[in-house]
C-alpha cells in the first residue's frame, strides 16, 4: 500500500485550512471582554428566573417535580 497520495491530500487539506484561518479577523480583547460580560449577564438573568420559579413552586405547595 502506498500512502503518497494520502499524504499529499492531507497537505493540501492542511494548507487550505491554514489559508482559511488567516482570513478570519481575530477577536480583540475589548470585544472579547464585552462578549463575556454579555454572556455573564444572560446567565445571571436565567439563574434569577429559575430561583423565582422555585420560590413560587415552594410557596404554592410544592409544585411539580
Residue pairs with C-beta under 8 A, 6 or more apart in sequence:
27 35
56 63
57 63
57 64
